[in-house]
Amino acid sequence: MSPYHSKGNNGFSESRNGFKKVKVCKLCARKEKIDYKNIQFLSKFINDRGKILPRKATGLCEKHQKEVARAIKTARQIALLPYVDENLR
């Protein structure tokens, strides 16, 4: 472990000044719109089995995670995205 980080009692690493680093939502920073027709963008938030990735893995805020999930579900219903991968059938 580097001398700049120390582990507190809770196991989370803290910086030298004692504050945790704040994570910024990727979509909030870019001001990007979520559209169910943008399949390449939505496929970044789906794993190889077709499941929607959790917030911890995507790095999105709660608001954008819900919007991405809704867009993925809409794209699945109108057959733009598959429910499961072709290799798993």
Z-matrix of the N, CA and C atoms (Angstrom, degrees):
N
C 1 1.445
C 2 1.517 1 108.28
N 3 1.305 2 116.40 1 140.35
C 4 1.458 3 120.29 2 -178.34
C 5 1.527 4 110.08 3 -74.73
N 6 1.330 5 116.59 4 157.82
C 7 1.463 6 119.23 5 179.82
C 8 1.529 7 112.66 6 -70.65
N 9 1.324 8 117.80 7 -11.48
C 10 1.458 9 121.01 8 -178.02
C 11 1.519 10 112.75 9 -85.32
N 12 1.306 11 117.14 10 -14.00
C 13 1.456 12 120.74 11 -179.11
C 14 1.526 13 109.22 12 -121.92
N 15 1.296 14 116.00 13 144.24
C 16 1.454 15 120.24 14 176.07
C 17 1.517 16 108.06 15 -136.52
N 18 1.297 17 115.48 16 149.86
C 19 1.459 18 119.12 17 178.20
C 20 1.514 19 108.70 18 -94.34
N 21 1.318 20 114.20 19 129.34
C 22 1.454 21 119.84 20 177.23
C 23 1.515 22 109.87 21 -82.80
N 24 1.304 23 116.06 22 -169.42
C 25 1.461 24 120.92 23 179.78
C 26 1.521 25 112.48 24 -67.86
N 27 1.324 26 117.12 25 -25.92
C 28 1.454 27 119.77 26 -176.35
C 29 1.525 28 113.32 27 -88.47
N 30 1.328 29 119.35 28 -5.09
C 31 1.454 30 121.82 29 177.03
C 32 1.507 31 114.93 30 92.16
N 33 1.328 32 118.10 31 -9.45
C 34 1.457 33 120.88 32 178.00
C 35 1.519 34 109.23 33 -82.36
N 36 1.319 35 116.45 34 138.48
C 37 1.457 36 118.73 35 177.93
C 38 1.520 37 109.49 36 -78.75
N 39 1.293 38 115.78 37 140.12
C 40 1.452 39 121.91 38 179.77
C 41 1.516 40 108.71 39 -120.17
N 42 1.308 41 115.85 40 153.88
C 43 1.453 42 119.14 41 178.61
C 44 1.522 43 109.50 42 -77.30
N 45 1.319 44 115.15 43 179.40
C 46 1.452 45 120.91 44 -175.41
C 47 1.528 46 111.83 45 -62.27
N 48 1.316 47 117.61 46 -34.24
C 49 1.458 48 119.90 47 -178.11
C 50 1.530 49 113.02 48 -84.99
N 51 1.319 50 118.68 49 -1.12
C 52 1.454 51 122.15 50 175.19
C 53 1.513 52 115.61 51 93.39
N 54 1.321 53 118.10 52 -2.67
C 55 1.456 54 121.21 53 179.79
C 56 1.518 55 110.36 54 -101.40
N 57 1.330 56 115.42 55 143.83
C 58 1.458 57 120.18 56 176.46
C 59 1.519 58 109.38 57 -78.61
N 60 1.321 59 116.65 58 148.41
C 61 1.457 60 121.26 59 178.13
C 62 1.527 61 108.88 60 -73.95
N 63 1.315 62 116.65 61 130.87
C 64 1.457 63 121.99 62 -178.44
C 65 1.523 64 108.92 63 -84.44
N 66 1.332 65 116.07 64 128.25
C 67 1.459 66 120.57 65 177.37
C 68 1.523 67 109.00 66 -84.06
N 69 1.316 68 115.73 67 139.28
C 70 1.458 69 121.54 68 179.62
C 71 1.521 70 108.19 69 -109.15
N 72 1.311 71 116.04 70 135.06
C 73 1.462 72 121.78 71 178.07
C 74 1.525 73 109.36 72 -63.28
N 75 1.325 74 116.40 73 134.39
C 76 1.467 75 121.20 74 -179.18
C 77 1.521 76 111.77 75 -63.45
N 78 1.312 77 116.86 76 -38.53
C 79 1.461 78 120.26 77 -177.88
C 80 1.527 79 111.94 78 -77.37
N 81 1.323 80 117.16 79 -31.66
C 82 1.469 81 119.64 80 176.38
C 83 1.526 82 109.86 81 -66.77
N 84 1.325 83 116.80 82 -39.33
C 85 1.460 84 120.77 83 -178.10
C 86 1.528 85 111.36 84 -68.00
N 87 1.324 86 117.58 85 -38.44
C 88 1.471 87 121.83 86 -177.34
C 89 1.521 88 113.29 87 -89.61
N 90 1.330 89 117.16 88 -11.40
C 91 1.471 90 122.33 89 -175.69
C 92 1.528 91 110.88 90 54.33
N 93 1.326 92 115.07 91 45.12
C 94 1.461 93 121.98 92 -176.01
C 95 1.530 94 110.59 93 -90.92
N 96 1.304 95 116.36 94 140.29
C 97 1.462 96 122.29 95 178.50
C 98 1.525 97 109.71 96 -87.28
N 99 1.321 98 115.91 97 144.25
C 100 1.457 99 121.95 98 178.64
C 101 1.522 100 107.60 99 -100.58
N 102 1.340 101 115.78 100 124.36
C 103 1.457 102 120.95 101 -178.01
C 104 1.524 103 108.60 102 -131.09
N 105 1.319 104 117.08 103 132.52
C 106 1.461 105 120.51 104 -178.02
C 107 1.523 106 112.39 105 -68.21
N 108 1.329 107 118.51 106 -15.27
C 109 1.467 108 121.85 107 -179.98
C 110 1.527 109 112.62 108 -86.25
N 111 1.327 110 117.91 109 -11.87
C 112 1.461 111 122.35 110 -179.73
C 113 1.533 112 108.90 111 -88.63
N 114 1.320 113 116.42 112 85.46
C 115 1.463 114 122.30 113 -173.03
C 116 1.528 115 112.10 114 -69.43
N 117 1.312 116 117.97 115 -38.18
C 118 1.468 117 120.64 116 179.42
C 119 1.522 118 110.74 117 -61.37
N 120 1.311 119 117.02 118 -40.96
C 121 1.460 120 121.34 119 179.27
C 122 1.526 121 110.78 120 -67.73
N 123 1.323 122 117.55 121 -44.99
C 124 1.462 123 121.22 122 -177.56
C 125 1.525 124 112.34 123 -68.96
N 126 1.327 125 117.40 124 -29.33
C 127 1.468 126 119.72 125 -178.71
C 128 1.527 127 112.13 126 -68.47
N 129 1.321 128 118.52 127 -14.82
C 130 1.470 129 121.56 128 175.35
C 131 1.526 130 111.28 129 -69.64
N 132 1.329 131 117.24 130 -21.31
C 133 1.455 132 122.14 131 -175.30
C 134 1.524 133 112.59 132 -104.77
N 135 1.345 134 117.11 133 15.70
C 136 1.461 135 122.86 134 178.86
C 137 1.523 136 108.14 135 -123.38
N 138 1.336 137 117.15 136 136.51
C 139 1.463 138 119.14 137 178.03
C 140 1.528 139 110.56 138 -81.74
N 141 1.319 140 117.05 139 -178.58
C 142 1.465 141 121.29 140 -174.93
C 143 1.530 142 112.84 141 -68.24
N 144 1.309 143 118.35 142 -16.71
C 145 1.463 144 121.75 143 177.63
C 146 1.522 145 112.78 144 -94.18
N 147 1.322 146 117.26 145 -3.20
C 148 1.453 147 121.13 146 177.64
C 149 1.512 148 114.74 147 96.11
N 150 1.328 149 117.72 148 5.73
C 151 1.457 150 120.86 149 -179.58
C 152 1.527 151 110.45 150 -86.91
N 153 1.316 152 115.84 151 149.72
C 154 1.460 153 121.44 152 177.69
C 155 1.526 154 107.99 153 -76.79
N 156 1.332 155 116.09 154 130.05
C 157 1.456 156 121.02 155 -178.94
C 158 1.525 157 111.00 156 -71.16
N 159 1.349 158 117.98 157 147.32
C 160 1.468 159 120.38 158 179.26
C 161 1.528 160 111.99 159 -74.91
N 162 1.320 161 115.82 160 167.98
C 163 1.465 162 121.91 161 -178.97
C 164 1.520 163 112.44 162 -58.52
N 165 1.304 164 116.65 163 -37.38
C 166 1.466 165 120.41 164 -178.68
C 167 1.526 166 110.95 165 -62.03
N 168 1.313 167 116.96 166 -34.61
C 169 1.467 168 121.22 167 -179.23
C 170 1.527 169 112.23 168 -83.40
N 171 1.333 170 117.35 169 -33.65
C 172 1.463 171 120.11 170 -176.62
C 173 1.517 172 112.69 171 -84.96
N 174 1.327 173 117.46 172 -28.54
C 175 1.456 174 120.91 173 -178.48
C 176 1.515 175 113.50 174 78.23
N 177 1.321 176 116.94 175 24.84
C 178 1.461 177 121.46 176 -179.29
C 179 1.523 178 110.42 177 -99.61
N 180 1.330 179 115.63 178 159.01
C 181 1.457 180 120.40 179 173.47
C 182 1.530 181 108.49 180 -77.99
N 183 1.318 182 115.90 181 171.39
C 184 1.466 183 120.33 182 -176.70
C 185 1.526 184 111.65 183 -61.54
N 186 1.316 185 116.54 184 -42.67
C 187 1.465 186 121.36 185 -178.50
C 188 1.522 187 111.23 186 -60.81
N 189 1.329 188 117.32 187 -48.84
C 190 1.457 189 120.55 188 -177.35
C 191 1.527 190 111.94 189 -73.33
N 192 1.327 191 117.69 190 -31.13
C 193 1.461 192 119.84 191 176.79
C 194 1.530 193 110.00 192 -63.25
N 195 1.332 194 117.01 193 -41.26
C 196 1.465 195 120.41 194 178.19
C 197 1.522 196 111.03 195 -65.94
N 198 1.332 197 116.88 196 -39.77
C 199 1.466 198 120.58 197 179.12
C 200 1.527 199 111.23 198 -65.90
N 201 1.332 200 117.00 199 -40.73
C 202 1.469 201 121.03 200 178.35
C 203 1.523 202 109.93 201 -65.09
N 204 1.331 203 117.18 202 -43.77
C 205 1.465 204 120.71 203 179.29
C 206 1.528 205 110.77 204 -61.50
N 207 1.326 206 117.15 205 -42.58
C 208 1.464 207 121.12 206 179.26
C 209 1.528 208 110.39 207 -65.04
N 210 1.334 209 117.68 208 -40.65
C 211 1.468 210 121.43 209 179.41
C 212 1.529 211 110.89 210 -65.93
N 213 1.329 212 117.29 211 -39.33
C 214 1.465 213 121.00 212 178.38
C 215 1.529 214 109.93 213 -64.97
N 216 1.320 215 116.72 214 -43.60
C 217 1.466 216 120.34 215 179.76
C 218 1.525 217 111.53 216 -64.77
N 219 1.327 218 116.78 217 -38.30
C 220 1.468 219 120.62 218 177.24
C 221 1.519 220 110.48 219 -65.79
N 222 1.334 221 116.77 220 -43.93
C 223 1.465 222 121.07 221 179.62
C 224 1.527 223 110.98 222 -63.82
N 225 1.319 224 117.50 223 -34.11
C 226 1.468 225 120.50 224 177.04
C 227 1.529 226 110.65 225 -68.01
N 228 1.323 227 116.84 226 -40.90
C 229 1.463 228 120.15 227 -177.14
C 230 1.522 229 112.40 228 -65.74
N 231 1.319 230 117.87 229 -34.30
C 232 1.466 231 119.51 230 179.33
C 233 1.528 232 111.27 231 -97.90
N 234 1.328 233 116.78 232 16.86
C 235 1.471 234 124.83 233 171.01
C 236 1.525 235 114.07 234 66.48
N 237 1.326 236 117.55 235 30.57
C 238 1.463 237 119.73 236 171.59
C 239 1.523 238 110.70 237 -85.74
N 240 1.324 239 116.25 238 -31.53
C 241 1.463 240 122.96 239 176.45
C 242 1.523 241 108.87 240 -120.48
N 243 1.332 242 117.96 241 142.36
C 244 1.465 243 119.44 242 176.21
C 245 1.532 244 110.60 243 -78.01
N 246 1.325 245 116.58 244 154.33
C 247 1.460 246 120.60 245 175.76
C 248 1.524 247 110.40 246 -72.61
N 249 1.339 248 117.07 247 -38.92
C 250 1.464 249 122.55 248 176.30
C 251 1.520 250 108.68 249 -132.46
N 252 1.319 251 115.79 250 162.95
C 253 1.455 252 121.20 251 -179.72
C 254 1.530 253 110.51 252 -72.03
N 255 1.320 254 116.93 253 149.61
C 256 1.472 255 122.28 254 -179.94
C 257 1.527 256 111.68 255 -60.36
N 258 1.326 257 118.13 256 -34.50
C 259 1.465 258 121.69 257 -176.51
C 260 1.525 259 112.22 258 -70.79
N 261 1.317 260 118.35 259 -20.87
C 262 1.461 261 121.32 260 -176.96
C 263 1.519 262 113.32 261 -88.09
N 264 1.308 263 118.39 262 -11.45
C 265 1.465 264 121.16 263 -178.32
C 266 1.491 265 111.77 264 -75.29
